[in-house]
């Protein structure tokens, strides 16, 4: 038995104007977004991780003085910057916005 092939119907697309987009964006402006700074990364076998002790050094894939990545929601690099000290705490001075990341 064969089933006749049916063309899928065209989905109706409703485009809003700039005002509609601005209202949607305004609703999202208060949504919390986790921002973190990644100074580098490496891969280690589990056996090596289990041997880590206080004082051990983990070598990362970045050189001293290299820009750090500013990451949104643990996955999306949105900017790069340099580590600074602000009132006895660390901060990041943004030096570059990643192209397309905030659009």
Residue frames as qw, qx, qy, qz and C-alpha x, y, z in Angstrom:
[[0.000, 0.891, 0.455, 0.000, 0.00, 0.00, 0.00],
 [0.442, 0.208, -0.010, 0.872, 1.41, 3.38, -0.88],
 [0.137, -0.760, -0.419, 0.478, 0.73, 6.63, 0.87],
 [0.413, 0.777, 0.237, 0.411, 0.26, 9.63, -1.38],
 [0.488, -0.105, -0.162, 0.851, 2.88, 12.34, -0.98],
 [0.021, -0.917, -0.394, -0.060, 1.45, 15.62, 0.16],
 [0.369, 0.509, -0.138, 0.765, 3.23, 18.92, -0.24],
 [0.342, -0.451, -0.547, 0.617, 3.68, 20.57, 3.13],
 [0.049, 0.917, 0.362, 0.162, 1.64, 23.73, 3.51],
 [0.378, 0.485, -0.206, 0.762, 3.54, 26.96, 3.67],
 [0.409, -0.509, -0.542, 0.530, 3.94, 28.24, 7.18],
 [0.035, 0.914, 0.242, 0.324, 2.52, 31.64, 7.75],
 [0.564, -0.084, -0.246, 0.784, 5.20, 34.08, 8.80],
 [0.116, -0.939, -0.295, -0.134, 4.18, 37.22, 10.61],
 [0.550, 0.174, -0.188, 0.795, 6.84, 39.85, 10.74],
 [0.263, -0.853, -0.369, 0.261, 6.53, 42.52, 13.37],
 [0.302, 0.864, -0.057, 0.399, 7.77, 46.04, 12.95],
 [0.381, 0.394, -0.506, 0.666, 10.54, 47.66, 14.93],
 [0.437, -0.463, 0.249, -0.730, 8.09, 48.59, 17.66],
 [0.941, -0.192, -0.132, -0.246, 7.06, 44.94, 18.18],
 [0.780, 0.220, -0.417, 0.411, 10.72, 43.90, 18.36],
 [0.071, 0.488, -0.406, 0.769, 11.49, 46.65, 20.88],
 [0.695, -0.413, 0.122, -0.576, 8.61, 45.47, 23.11],
 [0.970, -0.043, -0.238, 0.024, 9.88, 41.87, 23.00],
 [0.575, 0.363, -0.417, 0.603, 13.41, 42.99, 23.75],
 [0.244, -0.548, 0.296, -0.744, 12.18, 45.13, 26.66],
 [0.879, -0.334, -0.023, -0.339, 10.52, 42.06, 28.20],
 [0.923, 0.077, -0.255, 0.279, 13.81, 40.17, 28.02],
 [0.250, 0.716, -0.332, 0.560, 15.95, 42.96, 29.45],
 [0.487, -0.602, 0.417, -0.476, 15.37, 41.83, 33.06],
 [0.991, -0.024, -0.124, -0.051, 16.08, 38.13, 32.44],
 [0.467, -0.734, 0.474, 0.137, 19.23, 37.15, 34.34],
 [0.815, 0.514, -0.261, 0.065, 22.14, 35.95, 32.22],
 [0.795, -0.509, 0.177, 0.278, 25.11, 34.13, 33.76],
 [0.450, 0.831, -0.286, 0.159, 28.34, 35.86, 32.76],
 [0.826, -0.459, 0.188, 0.268, 31.70, 34.25, 33.52],
 [0.224, 0.859, -0.443, -0.127, 35.30, 34.89, 32.58],
 [0.984, 0.010, 0.106, 0.141, 37.42, 32.10, 31.20],
 [0.155, -0.851, 0.444, 0.233, 41.17, 32.55, 31.57],
 [0.269, 0.461, -0.808, -0.251, 41.95, 29.32, 29.74],
 [0.913, -0.080, 0.165, -0.365, 41.22, 25.63, 29.60],
 [0.110, 0.466, -0.872, -0.100, 42.83, 22.24, 29.32],
 [0.899, -0.082, -0.261, -0.342, 41.87, 18.58, 29.15],
 [0.129, -0.496, 0.812, -0.279, 43.05, 16.13, 31.78],
 [0.574, -0.100, -0.795, -0.168, 42.43, 12.40, 32.14],
 [0.677, -0.623, -0.166, -0.356, 40.33, 11.48, 35.16],
 [0.857, -0.202, -0.277, 0.385, 43.31, 9.72, 36.74],
 [0.409, 0.265, -0.158, 0.859, 45.25, 13.00, 36.70],
 [0.337, -0.601, -0.098, -0.718, 42.32, 14.96, 38.14],
 [0.826, -0.489, -0.263, -0.095, 42.05, 12.47, 41.00],
 [0.763, -0.084, -0.232, 0.597, 45.72, 13.08, 41.83],
 [0.108, 0.695, -0.007, 0.711, 45.34, 16.86, 42.15],
 [0.563, -0.521, -0.465, 0.442, 46.34, 18.24, 45.53],
 [0.135, -0.974, -0.084, 0.160, 46.77, 21.65, 47.06],
 [0.324, -0.708, 0.424, 0.462, 49.69, 23.43, 45.40],
 [0.594, 0.188, 0.661, 0.419, 49.48, 21.59, 42.07],
 [0.157, 0.534, -0.190, -0.809, 49.56, 23.77, 38.97],
 [0.634, 0.463, 0.616, 0.051, 47.27, 23.09, 36.00],
 [0.209, -0.251, 0.421, 0.846, 48.71, 24.39, 32.74],
 [0.470, 0.664, 0.434, -0.387, 46.16, 26.23, 30.59],
 [0.627, 0.406, 0.470, 0.470, 46.07, 26.98, 26.88],
 [0.126, 0.960, 0.119, 0.219, 46.69, 30.73, 27.35],
 [0.590, 0.212, -0.283, 0.726, 49.82, 32.75, 27.88],
 [0.298, -0.590, -0.390, 0.640, 50.26, 35.26, 30.70],
 [0.001, -0.434, 0.092, 0.896, 48.81, 38.59, 29.60],
 [0.030, -0.208, -0.785, -0.583, 46.59, 37.07, 26.91],
 [0.449, -0.196, -0.030, -0.871, 43.01, 38.38, 26.78],
 [0.239, 0.114, 0.903, -0.338, 40.39, 36.49, 28.79],
 [0.198, -0.308, -0.718, -0.592, 37.05, 35.40, 27.30],
 [0.376, 0.055, 0.428, -0.820, 33.79, 36.85, 28.65],
 [0.171, -0.109, -0.935, -0.292, 31.26, 34.03, 28.35],
 [0.558, -0.101, 0.120, -0.815, 27.44, 34.10, 28.53],
 [0.896, -0.061, 0.132, -0.419, 25.60, 31.05, 29.86],
 [0.690, -0.396, 0.593, 0.120, 28.78, 28.95, 29.93],
 [0.738, 0.258, 0.563, 0.270, 28.92, 28.55, 26.13],
 [0.445, 0.793, 0.275, 0.312, 28.87, 31.79, 24.15],
 [0.499, -0.256, -0.025, 0.827, 31.95, 34.02, 24.03],
 [0.163, 0.898, 0.406, 0.047, 30.56, 37.55, 23.80],
 [0.082, 0.966, -0.199, 0.145, 33.68, 39.61, 24.49],
 [0.807, 0.046, -0.293, 0.510, 37.36, 39.59, 25.38],
 [0.192, -0.936, 0.060, -0.288, 39.15, 41.67, 27.94],
 [0.473, 0.381, -0.595, 0.526, 41.92, 42.06, 30.44],
 [0.613, -0.545, -0.534, 0.206, 41.89, 41.28, 34.14],
 [0.074, 0.610, -0.199, 0.764, 41.96, 44.36, 36.39],
 [0.349, -0.294, -0.722, 0.520, 41.80, 44.94, 40.15],
 [0.239, -0.579, -0.224, -0.746, 38.83, 46.91, 41.46],
 [0.512, -0.579, 0.265, -0.577, 38.69, 47.65, 45.20],
 [0.306, -0.398, 0.843, -0.191, 40.63, 44.50, 46.17],
 [0.760, 0.254, 0.570, -0.181, 38.52, 42.35, 43.82],
 [0.327, -0.087, 0.686, 0.644, 39.08, 41.22, 40.26],
 [0.514, 0.657, 0.260, -0.487, 37.24, 42.64, 37.28],
 [0.602, 0.192, 0.575, 0.520, 37.53, 42.55, 33.51],
 [0.153, 0.636, -0.108, -0.749, 38.05, 45.56, 31.27],
 [0.740, 0.490, 0.461, 0.007, 36.33, 44.81, 27.95],
 [0.209, -0.532, 0.456, 0.682, 38.74, 45.28, 25.06],
 [0.193, 0.126, -0.728, -0.646, 36.76, 43.62, 22.26],
 [0.702, 0.191, 0.399, -0.557, 33.15, 42.67, 21.57],
 [0.393, -0.026, 0.861, 0.321, 33.00, 39.44, 19.54],
 [0.280, 0.147, -0.424, -0.849, 31.46, 40.18, 16.13],
 [0.554, -0.165, -0.625, -0.525, 27.81, 39.11, 16.00],
 [0.321, -0.125, -0.857, 0.383, 27.68, 37.96, 19.63],
 [0.052, 0.368, 0.535, -0.759, 25.36, 40.71, 20.85],
 [0.314, 0.115, -0.366, -0.868, 23.16, 41.01, 17.78]]
